Amino acid sequence: MVAHGRVQGVFFRDTVGSEAESRGVAGWVKNRDDGTVEAVFEGDRDGVEAMVDLCGSGPDSADVEELEAGEEEPEGLSGFEVR
């Protein structure tokens, strides 16, 4: 998924990382040079859907204007990394 808007410098990645770990969702999240935040999630459907929903709103200080989300083949990731 890629979140557009005011999503950098607002604890977006830290919030996503904490929530993913608490839900047992694997993957990663990182800031991109174009000002967006990109993330990959793997896990049970409910956990992944909850993470996408979270990214659609972001933390209180974020302003998500657009969220691109799609499905990919699982990579077999373990743990969650804030890059």
NORRAMO-V600059 format. One record per residue. N is the residue number from 1. RES is the residue in one small letter. PHI is phi in whole degrees, 0 to 359 (* if undefined). PSI is psi in whole degrees, 0 to 359 (none if undefined). D_FIRST is the distance of its C-alpha to the first C-alpha in Angstrom with 1 decimal. Layout:
BEGIN
n->[N | N]
res->[RES | RES]
phi->[PHI | PHI]
psi->[PSI | PSI]
d_first->[D_FIRST | D_FIRST]
END
This chain:
BEGIN
n->[1 | 2 | 3 | 4 | 5 | 6 | 7 | 8 | 9 | 10 | 11 | 12 | 13 | 14 | 15 | 16 | 17 | 18 | 19 | 20 | 21 | 22 | 23 | 24 | 25 | 26 | 27 | 28 | 29 | 30 | 31 | 32 | 33 | 34 | 35 | 36 | 37 | 38 | 39 | 40 | 41 | 42 | 43 | 44 | 45 | 46 | 47 | 48 | 49 | 50 | 51 | 52 | 53 | 54 | 55 | 56 | 57 | 58 | 59 | 60 | 61 | 62 | 63 | 64 | 65 | 66 | 67 | 68 | 69 | 70 | 71 | 72 | 73 | 74 | 75 | 76 | 77 | 78 | 79 | 80 | 81 | 82 | 83]
res->[m | v | a | h | g | r | v | q | g | v | f | f | r | d | t | v | g | s | e | a | e | s | r | g | v | a | g | w | v | k | n | r | d | d | g | t | v | e | a | v | f | e | g | d | r | d | g | v | e | a | m | v | d | l | c | g | s | g | p | d | s | a | d | v | e | e | l | e | a | g | e | e | e | p | e | g | l | s | g | f | e | v | r]
phi->[* | 228 | 258 | 250 | 122 | 272 | 236 | 251 | 77 | 231 | 65 | 299 | 297 | 296 | 297 | 297 | 299 | 297 | 292 | 298 | 298 | 292 | 265 | 73 | 267 | 268 | 139 | 202 | 217 | 208 | 282 | 253 | 299 | 274 | 92 | 266 | 240 | 247 | 214 | 234 | 235 | 225 | 159 | 290 | 304 | 298 | 295 | 294 | 297 | 296 | 291 | 295 | 299 | 301 | 293 | 292 | 247 | 72 | 291 | 305 | 279 | 270 | 225 | 278 | 269 | 206 | 231 | 263 | 224 | 206 | 250 | 227 | 293 | 300 | 261 | 78 | 290 | 226 | 76 | 231 | 239 | 265 | 264]
psi->[153 | 125 | 131 | 153 | 208 | 87 | 357 | 144 | 18 | 24 | 25 | 308 | 318 | 319 | 314 | 316 | 314 | 316 | 320 | 315 | 319 | 334 | 357 | 26 | 132 | 164 | 210 | 163 | 141 | 154 | 142 | 157 | 337 | 7 | 0 | 172 | 132 | 142 | 152 | 133 | 139 | 139 | 198 | 154 | 316 | 317 | 316 | 316 | 323 | 323 | 319 | 319 | 316 | 317 | 335 | 336 | 326 | 181 | 168 | 326 | 353 | 161 | 92 | 116 | 330 | 144 | 120 | 125 | 142 | 175 | 144 | 166 | 136 | 143 | 354 | 34 | 152 | 141 | 175 | 135 | 130 | 114 | none]
d_first->[0.0 | 3.8 | 6.6 | 10.0 | 13.4 | 15.4 | 12.9 | 14.8 | 18.1 | 17.6 | 16.9 | 13.2 | 12.6 | 15.9 | 15.1 | 11.9 | 14.0 | 17.0 | 15.5 | 13.8 | 17.3 | 19.2 | 17.4 | 17.8 | 14.2 | 13.8 | 11.3 | 10.6 | 9.3 | 10.8 | 11.9 | 12.0 | 15.3 | 14.4 | 13.9 | 10.1 | 8.2 | 5.7 | 5.3 | 6.4 | 8.4 | 11.7 | 14.6 | 16.3 | 14.8 | 15.9 | 14.4 | 10.9 | 11.2 | 12.7 | 9.9 | 7.5 | 10.7 | 11.3 | 8.3 | 9.6 | 12.8 | 12.5 | 15.9 | 19.0 | 19.3 | 15.9 | 15.7 | 12.3 | 13.3 | 10.4 | 6.9 | 5.3 | 4.3 | 6.5 | 8.7 | 10.3 | 13.6 | 13.8 | 15.1 | 17.2 | 15.8 | 17.9 | 17.6 | 14.9 | 15.0 | 14.4 | 14.8]
END
